Amino acid sequence: MLHALTRRALLTATAAGLLTLAGSYGPALAKTPKDVLVVADKIDDLISLDPAEMFEFSAYDYAQNVYDRLITFDPKNFGPLKPGVAESWSLADDGVTYTFKIRKGLKFHSGNPLTAHDVVYSLRRAVKLKKTPSFILTQFGFTPENVDEKIKALDDYTVQIVTNKPYAPSFVYNCLTAPIAGIVDSKLLKEHEKDGDFGNGWLKTHSAGSGAYKLRVWKPNEIYVLDRAGDYWRGKVAMKAVFVRHIEESSSQRLLLEKGDVDVARKLTPDDIAAVMKNPDLKVENDLKGRIMYFALNQKHPILSKPKVREAFRYLADYEGMTKSFLRGQYVVHQAFLPLTYLGELKEKPYTLNIEKARALLKEAGHGDGFSVKIYVRNAQDRLEIAQSLQNTFAKVGIKAELVVGTGKQILTEYRARKHEIYLGAWGPDYPDPHTNADSFAHNPDNRDEAKLTGKLAWRNSWFNPEVNKMTEAAVLEKDTAKRAEMYRELQRKVQREGPYVIMFQQIIQSAMRKNVNGFITGGAISQVHYWTVTKD
Amino acid sequence: MSDFRSDSVGMRSGGAGEDPLLRRLYDRLRPFLRLFVSLIVTFLGLLAITFFIGRVIPIDPVLAVVGERAPPEVYEATRKAMGLDKPLIVQFAMYVWQVLHGDLGVSLLTSRPVIEDIQRVVPATFELATLATIIGVVLGVPMGVLAAVHAGRWPDHLVRVIGLIGYSVPVFWLGLMGLLLFYGKLGWVGGPGRLDIYYDGMVPTVTGMILIDALLAGDMDIFWNAVSHIVLPASILGYYSLAYIARMTRSFMLEQLGQEYITTARVKGLSEFRVIWVHALGNVMVPLITVIALSYASLLEGSVLTETVFAWPGLGFYITNALVSADMAAVLGGTIVVGTVFVGLNLLSDFLYRIVDPRAR
């Protein structure tokens, strides 16, 4: 597998080199119509278009443009919450009863009016369907049995939600900005309901929203096409149609962009980005995303579980070297578990490559001569390159690292079964609240194998720390948002110093586009791509 | 097979043997019966192997559906719904039972029935493979004949060099270079994809083959746009089958040209053209048909790399994608298609033998 991969990588590199040599390809006029946006992307992760079920990047991008939520963000300034379908909201003194006032006059694409009953249907449906992302809502104590009681419409334009604990209000609001809280057309879905599936079977491949766009067609691994739905309450929608085409190869995406057959290319390699930057007809925009790249040390391992050894590993990654060479433009150095731009972000970067220090620490731990260890990594190019860099720096202190390479699903299966030694991989937040990563990286209430808390990285790495557990549980209940942010900073410092993770980077995505494309917003770490804000000169 | 035969002998000496009409009917039907049984065995074997390999590879198909963050209860419920809690052999039997009822299951990756997916991806591959094979045959056979006739001289060397390049240059690289030159630099052909992207969905899907659908809809703009997109990938794939077909034609022809009947034909005073293109070529048609059928079949499996470079949503990409995600319904569905293609083309070439070679009748 690795062999075939290297060969292919080599060929791609030659091809990319020749493309660069060839330079520009004569006069390239924009060929796409002025009111149509054509995007080259990789969308083979799309498996369901139902907001209650989707949990993939491409699906989230889709949902951002097709479904509205109660609360949303200003596309020009992600961070402060903005009214969405709810024009206002409040929390009662009991700390658990939330009331949302629904905006009047909104309509679904079908023409049905959007009311409090649709909001209630959408949230209850997500809880009752029990699909993967349902935990984003059920963590507030909703179950299929009690949700009819906990989430209800007081009248046509008022929704009441009652949580089981007095959580931090910011936590509740942030979770309602997640795609699973997208408002669906209850009348339309009831028409398509089959065997009590809440229309899930139908909605997987259709749309029933009130957003700026509605779905024209989705052909898996190939394309999806969106049509402008009419007047949109959030603003003018300039593009009457959006075509998102799956183009696997970066070089193919670049050629299409250079020829003007696409307006935006979203998955270009650093080499292709570098070439695009030199082309006067094109531009590149950077955006910080939520993905964190880290490696984790399995605490079941007799050597990796020693505190000094853990500390030594923090000095054995060439953070600067990697971001300046092969990760250039793809990642920035970041050493805390919350992505930058999240509430409670921590900017401190205490660790650098320091072979001497690592050697001394290993010696103190009784492993001055090094040891052998396996790094589990999936066969993606950036990860393999990071793994090779780690192999090099580890070798300098006598640690012989062997790479175990497999497909994403293979490696993940090992990781979730706690069978790895060192796992190298990425983690993206599930919803735009700090609790998401705190819960994964820091919280592990039951460290037994039988507990199977496979969603938590702390459990996967068998890291059990009661104090950290308590800190995580306290932060999610803190009412004062500023204080809550400080609690997450403290928690991150502790995990940074003591945890089984060496957090190295945060992802940047680079979108290449024609010069005439404006307002292509990819959503930062907490939101998704906005097609409806795009205009073309 | 011998058991089968002795069985039929028993049958014949029994009831059927007495009645000449029944016996004649049985003799007529026997080849079909045999074909039918062998088809069933072939397909069952194919399915069984694919199925069990799919279950042995260390990929968790549940993860492909629910994602890595799924809570345990969602994971378990999905596992049950997929029937993965049952013994392997039961799962296989259930699958075969479904297939016999025309249900290939639902793909995990596309959330739709596999049959629907196959109806979408197969026409794309079929269109490309057919055009490529036509290119391969139209150019490859004459090149092979020329090479054989001029064995050892420059036309032969030229054909060999062309063939060698076809064998040794990876299709992936050739595809990218082709795109760079003919699309990027010269602008003679369309870019990756079956159409310019914003043409997508403008002609109604009838056959799934855009060239034909565009003609049916009478939309010549889209037809020519589709032609400009297919011409490069078809030429590149065609080039590979050309290399193979030319080489095989050459060696078959060389063998024939050394035969006595060729000398006889020449002595009789037939024109050289007739000797080569009618007599010799006529005799290599039988093995050549097998070669062409096999090369066509391998193109119909889909060519993952070509499909990747040209963003061509065909069968190869579909099966490969399904395989790495353990989407077994899709993999098995694809396997059935590929199996059918091979069996079908084998039957077709058998049938063609009978036409071109009277001895086979």
Interface residues (C-beta under 8 A of the other chain):
Chain A: R8 L11 T14 A15 L18 L19 A22 Y25 G26 K31 T32 P33 V36 V38 D44 I47 S48 F55 E56 K130 K131 T132 P133 S134 F135 K204 T205 R216 V217 K219 P220 N221 E222 I223 V225 A241 F243 R245 H246 I247 E248 E249 S251 S252 L255 L256 E258 K259 D261 V262 G406 T407 K409 Q410 L412 T413 R416 D430 K452 L453 T454 G455
Chain B: P58 I59 D60 L63 A64 V65 V66 G67 E68 R69 A70 P71 P72 E73 V74 Y75 A77 S107 L108 L109 T110 S111 R112 D117 R120 P170 F172 W173 L176 M177 L179 L180 Y183 G184 K185 G187 G191 P192 G193 D196 I197 Y198 D200 G201 T308 V309 F310 A311 P313 F317 Y318 N321 V324 S325 A326
